[in-house]
């Protein structure tokens, strides 16, 4: 596709529900990232996929968070039993997977947990 | 492990004044360094990057940054601020090892008329 696509753009959920956020990276990009952007917290790294390598999950804040990437393309970030502190903008980015390359960001999913 | 520290969550300058946004990094291997900008209600876009070679790098909209290994810094500057520069700026580091890109907490730039 022309750019990184994320859906939904906005998600409102109730505390305790599960949510799934989707990211469609740029075609051919082997690297895919998920970040979380909260007020005053900058861009918090969550997880990184690179080709067929095992994902780097070192940024996931708890075991309620998980992500998968199917067929080396589309990725889904799942948050189970959502909490109010999960409210944030979740950003996906992709890149060609070469060192030093820039990241292309999606528009993000604004998650609000009531 | 690698990390990025941006000094000052908010910076305010007058239009026409020098812009200086500070970034220090930590990396156990030679770093790749980036500045990204996020304009209000827009996505992040790359301003400039350092990989190898010349330590002074020029980016879009008149911004530049200098890689100083001895100071582990990559400060962003612009000689004369414009109102349109008001945005949030993020410094980021990657490296030749794992390529994972880590961002700083961001600095919000305000430009006063």
Backbone of each chain as ProteinMPNN parsed JSONL, in Angstrom:
{"seq_chain_A": "XXXXXXXXXXXXXXXXXXXXXXXXXXXXXXXXXXXXXXXXXXXXXXXXXXXXXXXXXXXXXXXXXXXXXXXXXXXXXXXXXXXXXXXXXXXXXXXXXXXXXXXXXXXXXXXXXX", "coords_chain_A": {"N_chain_A": [[0.829, -1.205, 0.0], [0.211, 2.398, -0.089], [0.989, 3.638, 2.221], [1.507, 3.228, 5.8], [-1.112, 1.612, 7.314], [-3.549, 1.877, 9.822], [-6.004, 0.433, 11.907], [-8.809, 0.243, 14.213], [-9.254, 3.845, 13.791], [-10.087, 5.126, 16.02], [-10.947, 3.865, 19.205], [-13.208, 3.026, 21.61], [-13.626, 1.545, 24.684], [-14.813, -0.589, 27.319], [-13.582, -0.907, 30.626], [-11.851, -3.889, 31.289], [-12.585, -5.255, 29.037], [-11.46, -6.939, 26.007], [-9.281, -5.796, 23.393], [-8.464, -5.413, 19.921], [-5.979, -4.217, 17.826], [-5.113, -3.158, 14.613], [-2.51, -3.326, 12.146], [-1.338, -2.465, 9.005], [1.406, -2.783, 7.208], [3.75, -1.008, 5.035], [4.029, -2.401, 1.848], [6.405, -4.946, 1.405], [8.089, -4.099, 3.403], [10.142, -5.269, 5.931], [10.472, -4.869, 8.606], [8.621, -4.154, 11.522], [7.044, -2.139, 13.909], [5.5, -1.551, 17.099], [4.407, 1.156, 18.985], [3.61, 3.097, 21.909], [1.926, 6.044, 22.628], [1.607, 8.319, 25.075], [0.3, 11.107, 26.933], [2.895, 13.22, 27.771], [4.64, 11.114, 27.966], [6.127, 10.445, 25.814], [7.277, 8.383, 23.098], [6.69, 5.191, 23.626], [8.358, 2.212, 23.349], [7.021, -0.869, 22.308], [6.929, -3.462, 20.898], [8.817, -5.309, 18.435], [9.099, -6.507, 15.221], [11.106, -8.317, 12.985], [11.57, -9.475, 9.948], [11.817, -12.969, 9.718], [12.703, -13.413, 12.226], [12.587, -14.022, 15.791], [10.263, -12.048, 17.568], [11.057, -8.95, 19.237], [10.032, -8.512, 22.308], [10.439, -6.906, 24.425], [9.425, -4.482, 25.315], [6.77, -4.712, 26.014], [4.292, -3.917, 28.35], [2.924, -5.558, 30.161], [1.655, -8.923, 30.746], [-0.798, -8.808, 29.646], [-0.673, -7.725, 27.227], [-0.137, -8.525, 23.851], [1.219, -9.433, 20.653], [1.035, -10.23, 17.204], [2.326, -11.175, 14.023], [1.298, -11.888, 10.961], [2.256, -13.903, 8.239], [4.378, -12.271, 7.665], [3.438, -9.744, 7.222], [0.672, -8.131, 7.871], [-0.06, -6.954, 11.164], [-1.289, -7.586, 14.447], [-2.138, -6.071, 17.435], [-2.958, -7.044, 20.603], [-4.825, -6.317, 23.448], [-5.616, -7.516, 26.479], [-8.258, -7.645, 28.899], [-8.616, -4.801, 29.42], [-7.37, -1.837, 30.994], [-7.768, 1.378, 32.577], [-5.408, 2.789, 32.466], [-4.366, 1.954, 30.104], [-5.222, 3.586, 28.157], [-4.371, 5.469, 25.389], [-2.492, 6.59, 22.5], [-1.882, 4.289, 20.035], [0.739, 3.501, 18.047], [1.843, 2.336, 14.921], [4.667, 1.357, 13.029], [6.667, 0.936, 10.091], [9.526, -0.375, 8.315], [12.262, -0.765, 5.972], [13.963, -2.553, 7.061], [16.675, -2.414, 7.023], [19.683, -1.345, 8.58], [19.688, 1.869, 10.04], [17.702, 3.013, 8.541], [14.75, 5.042, 7.868], [11.715, 5.224, 9.772], [8.378, 4.587, 8.844], [5.375, 5.879, 9.757], [2.095, 4.974, 10.868], [-1.18, 6.478, 11.237], [-2.135, 5.973, 13.702], [-3.977, 4.495, 16.475], [-6.377, 5.706, 18.542], [-6.952, 4.832, 21.699], [-9.419, 4.557, 24.107], [-10.189, 3.813, 27.339], [-12.869, 3.237, 29.303]], "CA_chain_A": [[0.0, 0.0, 0.0], [0.913, 3.661, -0.187], [1.528, 4.005, 3.523], [1.14, 2.337, 6.891], [-2.519, 1.786, 7.623], [-3.949, 1.341, 11.112], [-7.443, 0.463, 12.172], [-9.573, 1.437, 13.885], [-8.57, 5.083, 14.143], [-10.52, 5.389, 17.39], [-11.594, 2.729, 19.858], [-13.646, 3.255, 22.979], [-13.992, 0.268, 25.261], [-15.022, -0.591, 28.763], [-12.566, -1.579, 31.426], [-12.006, -5.33, 31.385], [-12.797, -5.855, 27.715], [-10.288, -7.138, 25.162], [-9.295, -5.036, 22.142], [-7.481, -5.756, 18.905], [-5.594, -3.102, 16.973], [-4.532, -3.733, 13.399], [-1.543, -2.526, 11.396], [-0.994, -2.962, 7.678], [2.611, -2.011, 6.885], [4.061, -0.783, 3.629], [4.371, -3.655, 1.178], [7.831, -5.197, 1.255], [8.825, -3.743, 4.606], [10.321, -6.456, 6.774], [10.477, -4.488, 10.021], [7.365, -3.563, 11.997], [7.105, -1.74, 15.307], [4.384, -0.951, 17.812], [4.753, 2.106, 20.042], [2.478, 3.697, 22.605], [2.174, 7.462, 22.893], [0.746, 8.883, 26.105], [0.655, 12.483, 27.262], [4.058, 13.38, 28.622], [5.452, 9.893, 28.046], [6.871, 10.217, 24.585], [6.962, 7.186, 22.336], [7.132, 4.03, 24.39], [8.529, 1.021, 22.516], [6.288, -2.036, 22.78], [7.365, -4.71, 20.29], [9.501, -5.133, 17.158], [9.202, -7.677, 14.362], [12.06, -8.144, 11.894], [11.607, -10.659, 9.099], [11.412, -14.224, 10.34], [13.317, -13.53, 13.545], [11.676, -13.94, 16.936], [10.022, -10.645, 17.886], [11.58, -8.352, 20.458], [8.853, -8.155, 23.097], [10.946, -6.369, 25.677], [8.711, -3.288, 25.727], [5.377, -4.954, 26.397], [4.219, -3.549, 29.764], [2.405, -6.643, 31.004], [1.25, -10.092, 29.963], [-2.09, -8.56, 29.004], [-0.358, -7.244, 25.882], [0.512, -9.459, 22.951], [1.137, -9.029, 19.244], [1.478, -11.2, 16.228], [2.464, -10.687, 12.649], [0.993, -13.037, 10.114], [2.779, -13.886, 6.878], [5.352, -11.196, 7.492], [2.8, -8.503, 6.774], [-0.251, -7.503, 8.818], [0.165, -7.23, 12.577], [-2.378, -7.287, 15.371], [-1.783, -5.875, 18.848], [-4.107, -7.405, 21.43], [-4.764, -5.958, 24.864], [-6.662, -8.238, 27.197], [-8.709, -7.089, 30.189], [-8.103, -3.431, 29.376], [-7.39, -0.976, 32.17], [-7.818, 2.788, 32.202], [-4.057, 3.269, 32.143], [-4.017, 1.557, 28.735], [-5.669, 4.637, 27.247], [-3.216, 6.1, 24.738], [-2.454, 6.39, 21.047], [-1.0, 3.185, 19.672], [1.307, 3.781, 16.731], [2.557, 1.283, 14.211], [5.625, 1.869, 12.053], [7.38, -0.107, 9.367], [10.713, 0.072, 7.598], [12.823, -1.773, 5.068], [14.695, -3.547, 7.835], [18.11, -2.175, 6.943], [20.108, -0.453, 9.644], [19.763, 3.293, 9.76], [16.618, 3.496, 7.683], [13.714, 5.756, 8.601], [10.462, 4.554, 10.034], [7.156, 5.16, 8.292], [4.37, 5.711, 10.794], [0.68, 5.093, 10.616], [-1.854, 7.592, 11.919], [-2.378, 5.589, 15.078], [-5.288, 4.174, 17.032], [-6.631, 6.344, 19.844], [-7.696, 3.912, 22.552], [-9.96, 5.14, 25.336], [-10.766, 2.789, 28.201], [-13.741, 3.925, 30.258]], "C_chain_A": [[0.853, 1.241, 0.0], [1.568, 4.05, 1.121], [1.141, 2.961, 4.539], [-0.303, 2.638, 7.286], [-2.852, 1.142, 8.964], [-5.461, 1.437, 11.258], [-7.742, -0.2, 13.516], [-8.782, 2.701, 14.216], [-8.897, 5.493, 15.576], [-11.208, 4.16, 17.94], [-11.928, 3.122, 21.291], [-14.126, 1.927, 23.524], [-14.205, 0.411, 26.751], [-13.897, -1.346, 29.451], [-12.885, -3.067, 31.522], [-12.251, -6.032, 30.056], [-11.461, -6.047, 26.998], [-10.423, -6.283, 23.905], [-8.206, -5.55, 21.215], [-7.248, -4.551, 18.015], [-4.816, -3.672, 15.792], [-3.571, -2.758, 12.724], [-1.225, -3.223, 10.087], [0.227, -2.17, 7.211], [2.755, -1.766, 5.387], [4.537, -2.104, 3.02], [5.881, -3.788, 1.009], [8.666, -4.829, 2.467], [8.906, -4.951, 5.539], [10.261, -6.123, 8.263], [9.156, -3.804, 10.367], [7.456, -3.326, 13.489], [5.708, -1.354, 15.81], [4.953, -0.052, 18.918], [3.464, 2.588, 20.691], [2.856, 5.133, 22.933], [1.14, 7.965, 23.88], [1.212, 10.295, 26.389], [1.859, 12.499, 28.193], [4.975, 12.172, 28.704], [6.242, 9.612, 26.784], [6.384, 8.98, 23.865], [7.552, 5.981, 23.047], [7.181, 2.815, 23.47], [7.759, -0.143, 23.12], [6.883, -3.332, 22.232], [7.895, -4.445, 18.89], [9.572, -6.477, 16.459], [10.213, -7.372, 13.256], [12.136, -9.461, 11.131], [11.069, -11.876, 9.816], [11.996, -14.423, 11.729], [12.244, -13.475, 14.641], [11.482, -12.471, 17.3], [10.685, -10.223, 19.186], [10.396, -7.818, 21.255], [9.219, -7.397, 24.366], [10.2, -5.141, 26.176], [7.274, -3.516, 26.155], [5.236, -4.758, 27.907], [3.68, -4.628, 30.688], [1.989, -7.798, 30.122], [-0.158, -9.937, 29.381], [-1.9, -8.119, 27.557], [0.311, -8.349, 25.086], [0.368, -8.951, 21.529], [1.588, -10.174, 18.383], [1.547, -10.548, 14.866], [2.332, -11.893, 11.737], [1.579, -12.849, 8.722], [3.767, -12.766, 6.619], [4.75, -9.896, 7.062], [1.965, -7.903, 7.898], [0.069, -7.915, 10.252], [-1.066, -6.829, 13.386], [-1.814, -7.175, 16.778], [-3.044, -6.131, 19.663], [-3.851, -6.982, 22.871], [-5.938, -6.65, 25.534], [-7.002, -7.514, 28.495], [-8.213, -5.651, 30.341], [-8.306, -2.695, 30.692], [-7.38, 0.478, 31.707], [-6.439, 3.324, 31.831], [-3.579, 2.828, 30.766], [-4.441, 2.619, 27.724], [-4.469, 5.401, 26.712], [-3.435, 6.024, 23.237], [-1.442, 5.285, 20.765], [-0.566, 3.379, 18.22], [2.029, 2.558, 16.191], [3.508, 1.948, 13.221], [6.263, 0.693, 11.334], [8.593, 0.495, 8.669], [11.26, -1.083, 6.777], [13.653, -2.811, 5.795], [16.207, -3.424, 7.743], [18.507, -1.203, 8.049], [20.149, 0.991, 9.205], [18.658, 3.839, 8.891], [15.544, 4.197, 8.512], [12.488, 4.877, 8.766], [9.321, 5.323, 9.387], [6.036, 4.845, 9.279], [2.962, 5.743, 10.234], [0.097, 6.248, 11.409], [-2.236, 7.26, 13.353], [-3.812, 5.206, 15.377], [-5.39, 4.839, 18.393], [-7.508, 5.401, 20.649], [-8.132, 4.627, 23.829], [-10.651, 4.034, 26.113], [-11.561, 3.488, 29.298], [-13.903, 3.135, 31.556]], "O_chain_A": [[2.079, 1.159, 0.079], [2.597, 4.725, 1.125], [0.532, 1.943, 4.209], [-0.659, 3.785, 7.556], [-2.483, -0.006, 9.214], [-6.098, 2.385, 10.799], [-7.018, -1.107, 13.927], [-7.737, 2.62, 14.862], [-8.088, 6.126, 16.255], [-11.962, 3.489, 17.235], [-11.055, 3.498, 22.074], [-14.944, 1.254, 22.897], [-13.821, 1.41, 27.359], [-13.342, -2.302, 28.909], [-14.019, -3.461, 31.796], [-12.139, -7.254, 29.961], [-10.464, -5.406, 27.331], [-11.527, -6.066, 23.407], [-7.172, -6.051, 21.656], [-8.191, -3.94, 17.513], [-3.972, -4.553, 15.953], [-3.78, -1.545, 12.727], [-0.891, -4.408, 10.057], [0.096, -0.999, 6.852], [1.967, -2.265, 4.584], [5.344, -2.822, 3.61], [6.55, -2.87, 0.534], [9.833, -5.209, 2.551], [7.897, -5.566, 5.886], [10.024, -7.005, 9.088], [8.645, -2.985, 9.604], [7.888, -4.197, 14.244], [4.859, -0.896, 15.046], [5.845, -0.443, 19.67], [2.381, 2.503, 20.111], [3.943, 5.41, 23.441], [-0.05, 8.032, 23.572], [2.362, 10.649, 26.126], [1.851, 11.88, 29.256], [5.973, 12.193, 29.425], [6.961, 8.615, 26.717], [5.229, 8.577, 24.001], [8.767, 5.784, 23.061], [6.169, 2.432, 22.881], [7.839, -0.376, 24.326], [7.295, -4.202, 23.0], [7.489, -3.487, 18.232], [10.045, -7.462, 17.026], [10.18, -6.295, 12.66], [12.701, -10.441, 11.618], [10.009, -11.832, 10.44], [11.81, -15.475, 12.341], [11.148, -12.953, 14.436], [12.456, -11.719, 17.337], [10.854, -11.021, 20.108], [9.825, -6.784, 20.907], [8.4, -7.263, 25.275], [10.326, -4.786, 27.348], [6.621, -2.581, 26.62], [5.982, -5.367, 28.674], [3.959, -4.606, 31.886], [1.97, -7.679, 28.897], [-0.651, -10.836, 28.699], [-2.84, -8.136, 26.761], [1.213, -9.027, 25.579], [-0.505, -8.133, 21.239], [2.42, -10.988, 18.785], [0.919, -9.523, 14.599], [3.165, -12.799, 11.754], [1.431, -11.795, 8.103], [3.966, -12.36, 5.474], [5.463, -9.015, 6.582], [2.503, -7.236, 8.783], [0.422, -9.064, 10.521], [-1.774, -5.877, 13.059], [-1.106, -8.063, 17.252], [-4.077, -5.502, 19.433], [-2.792, -7.257, 23.435], [-7.098, -6.404, 25.203], [-6.155, -6.862, 29.104], [-7.481, -5.332, 31.278], [-9.289, -2.911, 31.402], [-7.022, 0.766, 30.565], [-6.317, 4.208, 30.983], [-2.524, 3.26, 30.302], [-4.054, 2.551, 26.557], [-3.654, 5.916, 27.477], [-4.427, 5.471, 22.763], [-0.294, 5.347, 21.205], [-1.385, 3.417, 17.301], [2.728, 1.85, 16.916], [3.184, 2.986, 12.643], [6.385, -0.401, 11.886], [8.675, 1.706, 8.46], [10.792, -2.218, 6.872], [14.01, -3.839, 5.219], [16.937, -4.232, 8.317], [17.723, -0.324, 8.408], [20.603, 1.294, 8.102], [18.677, 5.018, 8.537], [15.441, 3.972, 9.718], [12.26, 3.93, 8.014], [9.305, 6.554, 9.385], [5.784, 3.682, 9.596], [2.673, 6.442, 9.263], [0.805, 6.914, 12.163], [-2.614, 8.14, 14.126], [-4.736, 5.544, 14.637], [-4.59, 4.57, 19.288], [-8.675, 5.196, 20.317], [-7.317, 5.222, 24.535], [-11.58, 3.396, 25.617], [-11.009, 4.228, 30.111], [-14.607, 3.577, 32.464]]}, "seq_chain_B": "XXXXXXXXXXXXXXXXXXXXXXXXXXXXXXXXXXXXXXXXXXXXXXXXXXXXXXXXXXXXXXXXXXXXXXXXXXXXXXXXXXXXXXXXXXXXXXXXXXXXXXXXXXXXXXXXX", "coords_chain_B": {"N_chain_B": [[22.302, -2.347, 25.322], [20.296, 0.508, 24.667], [19.522, 3.997, 24.884], [17.694, 7.103, 25.062], [17.85, 10.492, 25.948], [16.047, 13.369, 26.258], [16.511, 16.665, 26.915], [14.491, 18.794, 28.608], [11.157, 19.091, 28.418], [9.528, 20.956, 27.348], [10.102, 23.695, 25.224], [10.419, 27.105, 24.646], [10.551, 29.629, 22.259], [11.185, 32.811, 20.682], [9.837, 34.04, 17.596], [12.115, 33.948, 14.937], [14.298, 33.599, 16.563], [17.075, 31.535, 17.732], [16.744, 28.025, 17.58], [17.221, 25.379, 19.78], [17.317, 22.124, 20.537], [17.841, 19.596, 22.812], [19.553, 16.473, 22.87], [20.682, 13.499, 24.215], [22.347, 10.386, 24.003], [22.606, 6.855, 24.65], [24.54, 4.154, 23.824], [25.853, 0.969, 23.18], [27.161, 0.252, 20.952], [28.236, 1.635, 17.746], [26.044, 4.287, 17.005], [22.97, 4.865, 15.165], [21.323, 7.849, 14.541], [18.441, 9.882, 14.937], [16.095, 12.506, 14.213], [12.732, 13.117, 14.631], [9.659, 14.718, 13.73], [6.523, 15.836, 14.948], [3.817, 17.352, 13.876], [0.973, 19.286, 14.973], [-1.843, 17.221, 15.252], [-0.955, 15.509, 13.275], [0.909, 12.807, 11.751], [4.074, 11.231, 12.674], [7.11, 12.353, 11.212], [10.217, 12.036, 9.468], [12.879, 14.196, 10.253], [15.679, 14.433, 10.049], [18.692, 12.407, 9.794], [21.489, 10.637, 11.194], [23.902, 8.43, 10.078], [26.49, 7.349, 9.102], [29.711, 8.9, 8.376], [29.789, 12.357, 7.542], [29.486, 14.435, 10.349], [27.819, 16.552, 10.807], [24.594, 16.981, 10.029], [22.079, 17.799, 7.697], [18.646, 18.651, 7.572], [15.148, 18.675, 6.728], [13.311, 21.764, 6.255], [15.197, 23.61, 7.207], [16.471, 22.683, 9.49], [19.192, 21.298, 11.395], [21.586, 18.945, 12.703], [24.166, 17.899, 14.912], [26.348, 15.245, 15.312], [28.037, 14.33, 18.117], [30.372, 12.406, 19.249], [32.057, 12.3, 21.5], [30.608, 13.623, 23.397], [28.335, 12.227, 23.479], [26.042, 13.213, 22.145], [23.358, 14.656, 20.209], [22.255, 17.147, 19.242], [19.595, 19.242, 18.115], [19.257, 21.93, 15.866], [18.166, 25.168, 14.693], [18.639, 28.1, 12.913], [16.811, 30.262, 12.848], [13.713, 30.6, 14.135], [10.451, 29.726, 12.952], [6.936, 30.383, 13.019], [5.622, 28.161, 12.084], [7.176, 26.078, 12.928], [6.367, 25.133, 15.318], [5.774, 22.351, 17.188], [6.02, 18.861, 18.164], [9.061, 17.329, 18.965], [11.081, 14.539, 18.432], [13.825, 12.688, 19.464], [15.754, 9.91, 18.389], [17.278, 6.654, 18.604], [19.079, 4.104, 16.967], [20.922, 1.17, 16.031], [23.831, -0.59, 14.778], [23.632, -3.131, 15.611], [21.058, -4.364, 16.657], [19.11, -2.94, 15.323], [16.695, -2.043, 16.398], [14.617, 0.7, 17.085], [14.68, 3.276, 19.384], [12.922, 5.784, 21.112], [13.122, 9.124, 22.446], [11.559, 11.046, 25.118], [10.431, 13.233, 23.986], [10.23, 16.691, 22.944], [8.387, 19.528, 23.271], [8.004, 22.194, 21.149], [7.433, 25.591, 21.371], [6.579, 28.518, 19.614], [6.827, 31.91, 19.814], [5.152, 34.852, 18.765]], "CA_chain_B": [[21.086, -1.561, 25.53], [20.406, 1.884, 24.185], [18.501, 4.883, 25.43], [17.738, 8.488, 24.601], [17.37, 11.48, 26.901], [15.828, 14.709, 25.716], [16.499, 17.623, 28.006], [13.445, 19.8, 28.441], [9.937, 18.592, 27.78], [8.966, 22.108, 26.65], [11.019, 24.788, 24.905], [9.717, 28.237, 24.051], [11.44, 30.622, 21.645], [10.521, 33.843, 19.892], [10.014, 33.917, 16.154], [13.392, 34.518, 14.517], [15.369, 33.219, 17.488], [17.694, 30.225, 17.551], [16.124, 26.855, 18.187], [18.161, 24.348, 20.226], [16.667, 21.029, 21.252], [18.952, 18.758, 23.237], [19.384, 15.021, 22.879], [21.84, 12.666, 24.547], [22.026, 8.988, 23.782], [23.476, 5.822, 25.198], [24.552, 2.985, 22.953], [27.079, 0.193, 23.362], [27.758, 0.114, 19.625], [28.016, 2.885, 17.005], [24.61, 4.522, 16.852], [22.299, 5.652, 14.151], [20.563, 8.835, 15.3], [17.355, 10.455, 14.162], [15.109, 13.431, 14.757], [11.419, 13.086, 14.006], [8.79, 15.812, 14.134], [5.086, 15.566, 14.9], [3.028, 18.58, 13.869], [-0.343, 19.06, 15.589], [-2.822, 16.382, 14.554], [-0.338, 14.811, 12.148], [1.781, 11.699, 12.097], [5.512, 11.516, 12.789], [7.886, 12.315, 9.976], [11.648, 12.176, 9.69], [13.51, 15.487, 9.987], [17.034, 14.155, 9.593], [19.296, 11.247, 10.437], [22.921, 10.394, 11.087], [24.286, 7.013, 10.069], [27.956, 7.386, 9.106], [30.229, 10.003, 7.563], [29.767, 13.725, 8.071], [28.803, 14.477, 11.646], [26.8, 17.594, 10.758], [23.603, 16.557, 9.048], [21.038, 18.789, 7.424], [17.356, 18.052, 7.319], [14.139, 19.51, 6.085], [12.853, 22.988, 6.931], [16.29, 24.386, 7.773], [17.024, 22.086, 10.708], [20.397, 20.502, 11.301], [22.011, 18.349, 13.968], [25.556, 17.483, 14.896], [26.701, 14.085, 16.112], [29.277, 14.507, 18.88], [30.597, 11.136, 19.934], [32.678, 12.525, 22.8], [29.58, 14.116, 24.307], [27.156, 11.364, 23.23], [24.932, 14.13, 21.924], [22.859, 14.843, 18.84], [21.35, 18.276, 19.438], [18.923, 19.764, 16.916], [19.26, 23.388, 15.842], [17.693, 25.923, 13.537], [19.086, 29.459, 13.209], [15.741, 31.245, 12.984], [12.448, 29.884, 14.292], [9.216, 30.194, 12.318], [5.731, 29.945, 13.722], [5.259, 26.829, 11.595], [8.023, 25.055, 13.564], [5.736, 24.673, 16.56], [5.499, 20.919, 17.029], [6.767, 18.035, 19.109], [10.253, 16.786, 18.327], [11.547, 13.323, 19.078], [15.131, 12.139, 19.132], [15.684, 8.444, 18.41], [18.546, 5.951, 18.369], [19.109, 2.723, 16.529], [22.342, 0.849, 15.936], [24.205, -1.606, 13.8], [23.405, -4.436, 16.19], [19.697, -4.887, 16.602], [18.277, -2.059, 14.516], [15.502, -1.554, 17.089], [14.659, 2.158, 17.249], [14.153, 3.741, 20.662], [12.659, 7.214, 21.079], [13.1, 9.906, 23.673], [10.238, 11.447, 25.612], [9.911, 14.315, 23.165], [10.285, 18.093, 23.377], [7.39, 20.345, 22.57], [8.535, 23.525, 20.819], [6.482, 26.685, 21.209], [7.183, 29.679, 18.96], [6.047, 33.107, 20.145], [5.224, 35.94, 17.77]], "C_chain_B": [[21.331, -0.14, 25.025], [19.271, 2.695, 24.78], [18.718, 6.286, 24.907], [17.168, 9.38, 25.688], [17.232, 12.816, 26.201], [15.668, 15.669, 26.884], [15.479, 18.708, 27.735], [12.245, 19.241, 27.72], [9.251, 19.706, 26.978], [10.064, 23.133, 26.428], [10.214, 25.873, 24.208], [10.724, 29.236, 23.507], [10.591, 31.673, 20.936], [10.765, 33.608, 18.409], [11.296, 34.627, 15.751], [14.561, 34.151, 15.403], [15.901, 31.831, 17.157], [16.876, 29.15, 18.255], [17.222, 25.854, 18.541], [17.397, 23.332, 21.052], [17.736, 19.976, 21.534], [18.587, 17.279, 23.28], [20.712, 14.369, 23.23], [21.429, 11.206, 24.44], [23.003, 8.094, 24.527], [23.379, 4.62, 24.282], [25.883, 2.279, 23.097], [27.798, -0.051, 22.046], [27.509, 1.418, 18.866], [26.545, 3.095, 16.698], [24.218, 5.073, 15.495], [21.369, 6.592, 14.928], [19.586, 9.564, 14.403], [16.671, 11.574, 14.951], [13.843, 13.296, 13.922], [10.615, 14.271, 14.535], [7.328, 15.39, 13.993], [4.355, 16.895, 15.0], [1.648, 18.28, 14.451], [-1.279, 18.279, 14.679], [-2.26, 15.714, 13.293], [0.522, 13.661, 12.662], [3.241, 12.123, 12.19], [6.183, 11.435, 11.431], [9.35, 12.592, 10.299], [12.116, 13.577, 9.328], [14.897, 15.286, 9.395], [17.563, 12.924, 10.313], [20.802, 11.252, 10.251], [23.154, 8.892, 11.084], [25.81, 6.917, 10.132], [28.404, 8.619, 8.324], [30.156, 11.33, 8.28], [28.924, 13.81, 9.33], [27.759, 15.584, 11.723], [25.817, 17.213, 9.65], [22.519, 17.614, 8.926], [19.74, 18.074, 7.091], [16.411, 19.009, 6.634], [13.864, 20.76, 6.913], [13.956, 23.743, 7.671], [16.886, 23.851, 9.052], [18.319, 21.35, 10.407], [20.752, 19.975, 12.686], [23.443, 17.873, 13.815], [25.776, 16.315, 15.839], [28.045, 14.349, 16.785], [29.491, 13.268, 19.734], [31.135, 11.352, 21.35], [31.667, 12.985, 23.839], [28.313, 13.252, 24.265], [25.91, 12.222, 23.025], [24.565, 14.207, 20.447], [21.812, 15.953, 18.911], [20.83, 18.814, 18.107], [18.902, 21.288, 16.972], [18.62, 23.922, 14.565], [17.988, 27.387, 13.826], [17.947, 30.434, 13.528], [14.393, 30.535, 13.001], [11.317, 30.565, 13.522], [8.04, 29.686, 13.128], [5.369, 28.51, 13.335], [6.117, 25.715, 12.192], [7.428, 24.524, 14.861], [5.24, 23.243, 16.383], [6.169, 20.178, 18.177], [7.888, 17.329, 18.36], [10.778, 15.609, 19.143], [12.925, 12.935, 18.554], [15.045, 10.619, 19.245], [17.048, 7.856, 18.098], [18.282, 4.532, 17.912], [20.587, 2.358, 16.463], [22.572, -0.296, 14.972], [23.942, -3.013, 14.32], [21.999, -4.945, 15.973], [18.714, -4.083, 15.793], [17.036, -1.535, 15.217], [15.652, -0.064, 17.349], [13.952, 2.554, 18.536], [14.037, 5.258, 20.61], [12.8, 7.84, 22.465], [11.687, 10.336, 24.011], [9.633, 12.601, 24.828], [10.094, 15.682, 23.794], [9.271, 18.876, 22.556], [7.953, 21.756, 22.391], [7.378, 24.498, 20.619], [7.228, 27.862, 20.577], [6.273, 30.888, 19.172], [6.239, 34.181, 19.07], [5.944, 37.168, 18.318]], "O_chain_B": [[22.469, 0.327, 24.978], [18.215, 2.169, 25.13], [19.78, 6.617, 24.38], [16.133, 9.072, 26.28], [18.189, 13.329, 25.621], [14.794, 15.496, 27.733], [15.586, 19.449, 26.758], [12.316, 18.949, 26.526], [8.49, 19.435, 26.049], [10.859, 23.409, 27.325], [9.43, 25.599, 23.299], [11.645, 29.643, 24.214], [9.421, 31.441, 20.632], [11.787, 33.041, 18.022], [11.545, 35.761, 16.163], [15.711, 34.373, 15.025], [15.285, 31.062, 16.419], [16.386, 29.341, 19.368], [18.056, 25.52, 17.7], [16.893, 23.642, 22.131], [18.44, 19.523, 20.631], [17.484, 16.893, 23.666], [21.738, 14.656, 22.614], [20.295, 10.844, 24.753], [24.07, 8.523, 24.966], [22.29, 4.123, 23.996], [26.93, 2.925, 23.131], [28.938, -0.517, 22.041], [26.673, 2.223, 19.278], [25.874, 2.196, 16.193], [25.027, 5.665, 14.78], [20.702, 6.164, 15.871], [19.88, 9.83, 13.238], [16.67, 11.582, 16.182], [13.871, 13.351, 12.692], [10.857, 14.762, 15.638], [6.951, 14.687, 13.055], [4.279, 17.494, 16.073], [1.204, 17.132, 14.422], [-1.481, 18.619, 13.513], [-3.002, 15.396, 12.364], [0.816, 13.566, 13.853], [3.594, 13.245, 11.827], [5.87, 10.572, 10.611], [9.675, 13.282, 11.265], [11.806, 14.092, 8.253], [15.247, 15.884, 8.378], [16.984, 12.455, 11.293], [21.322, 11.801, 9.28], [22.675, 8.172, 11.96], [26.354, 6.444, 11.13], [27.592, 9.296, 7.692], [30.426, 11.42, 9.478], [27.794, 13.323, 9.373], [26.903, 15.563, 12.607], [26.185, 17.136, 8.478], [22.103, 18.233, 9.906], [19.73, 17.04, 6.425], [16.817, 20.011, 6.044], [14.146, 20.807, 8.11], [13.683, 24.437, 8.651], [17.736, 24.509, 9.651], [18.517, 20.843, 9.303], [20.285, 20.487, 13.703], [23.876, 17.494, 12.727], [25.435, 16.383, 17.02], [29.057, 14.563, 16.117], [28.882, 13.102, 20.791], [30.721, 10.669, 22.287], [31.856, 12.757, 25.034], [27.337, 13.543, 24.956], [24.869, 11.994, 23.641], [25.357, 13.869, 19.567], [20.628, 15.719, 18.668], [21.547, 18.833, 17.107], [18.568, 21.871, 18.003], [18.542, 23.252, 13.536], [17.62, 27.878, 14.893], [18.095, 31.318, 14.371], [13.982, 29.941, 12.004], [11.234, 31.791, 13.449], [8.141, 28.683, 13.835], [4.872, 27.743, 14.159], [5.826, 24.536, 11.99], [7.942, 23.564, 15.434], [4.393, 22.966, 15.533], [6.8, 20.782, 19.044], [7.689, 16.802, 17.266], [10.901, 15.676, 20.366], [13.149, 12.868, 17.345], [14.337, 10.101, 20.109], [17.868, 8.474, 17.418], [17.382, 3.854, 18.408], [21.429, 3.184, 16.816], [21.636, -0.884, 14.429], [24.017, -3.981, 13.562], [21.781, -5.863, 15.182], [17.579, -4.517, 15.599], [16.371, -0.65, 14.678], [16.71, 0.384, 17.79], [12.787, 2.219, 18.754], [14.939, 5.94, 20.124], [12.626, 7.187, 23.494], [10.74, 10.032, 23.287], [8.453, 12.912, 24.989], [10.113, 15.821, 25.017], [9.299, 18.881, 21.325], [8.328, 22.418, 23.358], [6.474, 24.265, 19.817], [8.361, 28.165, 20.952], [5.11, 30.89, 18.766], [7.335, 34.38, 18.547], [6.088, 38.165, 17.611]]}, "name": "protein", "num_of_chains": 2, "seq": "XXXXXXXXXXXXXXXXXXXXXXXXXXXXXXXXXXXXXXXXXXXXXXXXXXXXXXXXXXXXXXXXXXXXXXXXXXXXXXXXXXXXXXXXXXXXXXXXXXXXXXXXXXXXXXXXXXXXXXXXXXXXXXXXXXXXXXXXXXXXXXXXXXXXXXXXXXXXXXXXXXXXXXXXXXXXXXXXXXXXXXXXXXXXXXXXXXXXXXXXXXXXXXXXXXXXXXXXXXXXXXXXXXX"}
